[in-house]
Each structure stands twice: as structure tokens, then as C-alpha cells.
Amino acid sequence: MTTKKAQANGKNNKKLRFKSNKERVNYFLSLFGKQDKVLVLIWADPDSLSSAFAIKRILNNKVEKITIAHTNEITRLNNQVMVKVLRIPIVKFSSHMLQDHNKFILLDSQPSHQEEFSGIKWTAVIDHHPLTEGWEADYIDVRPEYGATATILFEYLRSLKIKPTVNLATALIYGIKTDTDNFEKGANLQDVMAFHKLYQYINRHLLSKIESSDLRRSELKYFKTALDQIKFQKNRMFTYVGKVSSSDILVLIADFLNKVYETSWVFVGGRYKKKLVIIIRCDGYRKDAGKLATRLFKEIGLAGGHREKARAEIPFENLDTPPEDFNTQRLIKLFDKYFRLIDRRSKKK
């Protein structure tokens, strides 16, 4: 649980050692002044939305302006409802914002994760994903052992003795629940403690409204396609849904299929805009979905994630199959060489 300053490239890293969260937060606040205009950038999901909401509360009245901007399209229904009912002030990112602000914060992500995040002089990066290389920031707080970035931001609030509003507490609870899969995966004691402390402030009816808003009636057709196209390879499940209106539906399908008992790997692919999007799920036992995605696709697209869940986005122009010819069998082929190697190693043992 260290905060790092200088280049996150494995070379000449200077680590800032803090004795407490209070010292850490005080250093973070020292980077901002009354005249600063702060842009908080996120790839919008429950964890990043709630974390950005918390940062806005922390920097309120300490800087001239705070803007929360998302680089992706917020298409998932839960996230739309979350923004609306909790009144999270957020706008779509555009390049002119880089000229309108002088301090930049990246939450629940790292500069190497998205093209839009590169080339920016980051003031702070706060995240819970594994630390990547090739980027720098004045303040880096990356804690892969945490289940959610929202937990880190809760600790900031607590160190500053800031009581969260009902909406902020509800947002942070939902962010923690979502990224830890309701504490079934990737959670630690800090996540549990944050949930316990925040629960007294939340509105349970608002939380229920957000959590129950999963699926539109028009999206049921994608589930039918996914079930029709499923192919199994040992204990691995593959399906290709085709063109989708939102890549978020692929996540819902992958999470649903991941409940099948006899399956330890789930791969759900779909065509979104000009990219092949692949959602990966596994049981995390002697497996690492994030490392698998990075190893296979980092050279031809964007890929990464955690032990139990990962995502890859590959432009179809980088593949040898045009989008109209892609299918479940082609999806299997992308992973075939890797799993053949794994299977051979297993037989030798």
C-alpha cells in the first residue's frame, strides 16, 4: 500500500513513504491551490463514478473549479440510473478541456489503459488495478490489494473527517459492491471496513433502484444469441454475440454464464463499433484473466483486468478476419494456441 512519485516504469522510482492515510491525504491536497482548475478523468463505471464524486467533495472549496469527465459512452443502464438518482455531476470528455484545466486526476485507471489517458501531465493517479509501466504522475496511489478504488477514497474522506452525504455514501457502497462482486472476489479487510462505516449513511431504496436496473427489454435478444452460439472446449465456454448496441451487454452475458457450474473459463465476444470486444471471466483459482488478456492482446489492442475478470478491445483491422465473418469458432481460435500449450503442460505433470 505505497504511494509512488516519479516514473512508473520500473526505473529510478522514488517512493514516498507515509506513516498514515492522514499524511498521504495531506500530501495529495498540497498539490492543489485556490487558483487551480481540476479535471477528473474516468472511464465511467460504478467504482470510478463514486471515486470521482468523492474527489469532488474532497477538493470542494479548495480549488477554483472541478470537472468530472468520462471518456466512454455511459450505456449500461445501472450506471445511467446511478448518475441520475445520485446526482453525480459529470460531462463527456472533449479535448478542449485539457486547455481549460491545469491540474488532472485519473481515477480507477492508469494512463496506459486507454488512448485518451496518454499524453496528459497527470497531477494524481489513484487506482486499485495492478501497476503498469511507461507513465508518470506527481502523485501515484496504486493499491492492487484493494477491491475497489472507492475504498481508497473512503479512507481519504475518513482521514479528513469528512462525513459523506447520503448520495456520496450510496455511490461509494455501490462502487465497492460492484468491483468486489458483492465481496465474493477481490475484497480485503479495508473494503469490508469501508462498507461497514458507509452503510450507516446510505439510502437503501436508492441503492436497490440502481442495482435492480440491469437490463432493457430490447437487450434480451443478445442473451438468446449468446446461448445459441455457445461452444465448449473442455471446461471453457466461448460465445460470439455479433454486433451489439453497447459493449456493456457483453459484461452482463459473461457474468450470467460465469454462474454455470461446470465452467472455469468464460469468453464472450461481440462487435462494438469497429472493435472486437472480449469479456473474460474465470474462477481465479490458479488462473489470471488479466494476465491472459494482456499476454494475448496487448500488441494488437487494449487489454487487462484482474485475476477473475478481464477485457480486451481489438480493432478488427488488426485481425485476419473481417467483422462480418467473425464467429464463435474464430473467437476460440484466438485463444487456441495458448490453451493448447497449457493442456500440454498439464499432461506432462
N, C-alpha and C positions, 0 to 999 in steps of 0.2 A: 504494500500500500504506500508506494512512494510517489512523490510529485517530482517531475523532471523538468529541468530548464535546459535550453540549447538544443542541438540537433538530435532528433530521434532516429539516428542512422547507425547506432551501434558504435560510433566513434566519438571520442572526446566528450562523452556525455557527462554533464555536470549535474549531480543530483542534489536537489535542495532537500535537506533533511528537516522535518518538522517534528516537534515533540508532541504536538496536539493538533486536532482539527482547527482549534482557535487560531493557532499560528498560521496554519495553511490558509484559512479564510482571510485573515488579516493581510497576508501577502497578496492574495488574489485581489482584494479591494484596493491595495496600494497602487495597482496598475491603472486605476481609473480616477478621473477627476471631474469636477463640475462641468468643464467645458467639453467633455467627450460625448461623441455621438456613437453609440454602440449598436452594432449589427450582430444579432444572434442567428446563426445559420443552422438549420437542421434538415435532415431527411425525415419528414413528419411520420411518426408513429406514436403510440401512447407514451413510451418512455421518453422520447425526445421532446414531445409536446409538453409533458409535465415538467421536465427538467428546464425547458426554456421559460415556462411560466414561473418557475421558482427563481431563475436568474433575474427575471424582470422584477420580481418582488425584492430580491436582494439589492439590486442596483437602483431601485426606485429612490428618487430624490438625491442620488449620489452622482448622477451624470445628467447631461442635458437632454438626451433622448435615447430611448431603447426601442429597437425594431426587431421583432421576431419574424424571420422569413424562412419559408420552406422551399426546397429546390424541386421536390417531386410533386406530382398531382395527388391531392388527397381524395382518393376514390373509394377507399374502404369505408363502409357505412358506419362502423363503430367510431372511426376517427372523425368523421364528419359530425356525428352526434356529439362526440366528446368536445370538439371545438365550439359547437353551438351552445350546448346546455351549460358548459362551464365558463363560457365567455372568454375563451383564450384569444387574445389579440394577435392575429397572425396574418401575414400577407405573402403573396407569391414572390419569390426572389427574381430580381432582374439586375442586370449588370450595372446599371446606373447607381444602384445602392452602394456599390463599392466606392464611388466618388462622394456620396452623401454622408458617409460614416468614416470615422478614423480609428475605431477600435473594433476588433472582430473576435467573436467567440463561437467555437464549434462544439456542439453537444451531441453525445451518444453516437459519435462517429469520429473518423480521423481523416486528414487531408487526402490520404491515398485511397479512400473508399469510393469517392465519386469525383468525376472530372471537374464538376463545378467547385469543388473544395480546393483544387490545386491553384497555385499562383497567388494565394492570398497571404498577406503577412499577419499571421494569427497572433492575437494577444493571449488567448487562452484556448486550450483544448481539454475538455473533460469527458471521459468516456469509460466504459466498462468492457470493451472488446479487447482482445489481445493486441499488444502494442505492435504497430507496423513500422516500417523503416522509410527513410527518404523524405522526411519533413521536419519542420521545426516550429516552435512557438515560444513566446516569452514565459508561459506558464502551462505546464502539462500535468494533468492529474488523471492518470490511466490506471484503473484498478480491475484487472480481468477476473479477480476472485469475487467480485461483486456481481449479483444477479441483475442489477439494473442501475443505470445512471441516476435514476430518480432517488435511489438510496443515498448516493453520494451527495446530491443536492439537499436531501433532508438533513444530512449531517451538517451541511453548511448553515442551513436555517437554524438548526438547534444550537450550533456554536455561537451564532449571532443573537440567540434568544428571541428569534422572530416567530411568533405564533402564526401558523398558516391560516388563511381564510378557509371557509368551508369548500369553496371551489378548488383552491390550490391543493388542499389535503386530499380531496376526492381524486383530483388528477394524478397526484403522486402515488396514491394507493393503486389506482388503475394501471399506472405505468409499471409499478413493481409487480403486480399480479400478472400482467401480460408478459413481461420479459422473463419471469420465473415460471411461467406456465402454472400459476397458482401454487407456487412453491414445490412443484413436482420435480423441477430440473433447475440446475444452475443457481440455487439460492444459498446464502450463507447466513450466519447469525445476525450480521448487520441488516440484512434485508428483513429478517423476521422482526428485529427490534424496531426498525423504521415503520413497518406495517403496524405493529402494536401501538406505537406512540401516535401515529397519524389517525388510527381508526376512531379515536375519540372526537375528532374534528369533522369527519366526513358526513355527507348526506347519502345514506344508503339507497334512497329512492333514485337519486341521480345516477349513482354507480350502477344500479340494476338496469336503468334505462339504457345506459351506454353499453353494458355487457350483453344485453339481450338483442341489440341491433346488429345482428351478424350478416344477414343475407337478404337480398332483394328477390322478389318472386321471379324476376326476369333472369336471375343468375342460376336458377335450378337446372337449366339445360346443360350447363357446364359440368355439373355433377354427373348427369346421365352420360355425357360423352366420356368423361373420365372413367366411369365404371365399365362402359362398353369397350374401351380401348386398353384396359389393363392387361399387362403381360407380366408373368412371374419368371424369375431366374433364381432358382433355389429360394432363399428367404428374402429376396429383393423384389420389390414391386415397382414397376415402371408404367407410366401412362402419359400420353401426349394429348392435350385438350384441343390444340389448334389455336386459331385466332381468338383472343379474349378482349373484352372491353376494358379490363383492368387486371393488372398482374396480381392484385390482392386476392382475386378469386382462386388463384393457384395456391396461395398460402392456406386458404380455408380448406381446399380439397386435400392438400398434403397433411394438414393436421387431422382431418377426418380419417384419411386412410392409415395414418400412423397408429390408429387405435386397433387395427387388425392384429390379432394375437400372433399369428404365425409369421409375422414380417418384422425384420430387424432393420431394413433399409427401405425408404420410400423416395421415389424420384418422380416429380410431377413437372412436366414441361408444357409450355404454351408460347404462342406468338403474340407479343405485345409490341405494337408499332413495328419497328424494323429489327427487333431483337428476339432471340430465343431466351426465354426466362426459365430457369430450372430451380425449383424449390426442393431442397433435400432435407429429409428427416431420418433420424436413426435413434437407437436406444441409448447411445453414448457409452455402452459397455465395450471397452477395448476398441472403440470406434471414434472417429473425429470427423464430423461432417464438414466443419470449417476447413480443416487441413486438406480434405479430399477435394473440395471445390477449388481451393486455391491452387493445389498442385496441378489439377487438370486444366483449369481455365484462365489462370492469371495472365497467360501470354496472348490470349485471344479475346479477352473481355474482362469484366469486373466480377470478382468472386471473393467469398469469405463468409465467416459466420462463427458459430460456437460448436461445441462437441456434438450437441444433439440436433442442431438446425443450421442450415446454410442456404445460400442463394448465389446463383450465377446469372449474369446477363451478358449474352454474346451476340454481337451484330451478325446477322445472317450472312453478310458479305465476307465474314471471316470463316465461314463454314463451306464445305464442299457440296452441300445440299441446299437448293433453293427452298424458301419457306413453303411454297405450295406442295413440295414433295416430302416435306418432313413428316415423320410419324413416330409411333412408339418404338418401332424397331430401330429407327435411326437414333432415337434417344438412348436405347440400350447400347448401341454401337459406340457412343461417345464414352461410355464407362467400361466397355467390354475388356479392353486391354488391361486396365487397372485391376479389375476383379479376377481376370484370368491369372494374373500374377499372384494375387492374394490367395486364390484357390490352390495354386501350385505349391505355395509356401505351406499352406495348411496340410496338404497331403504328405509333404516331406516330414512334418512333425509327427 
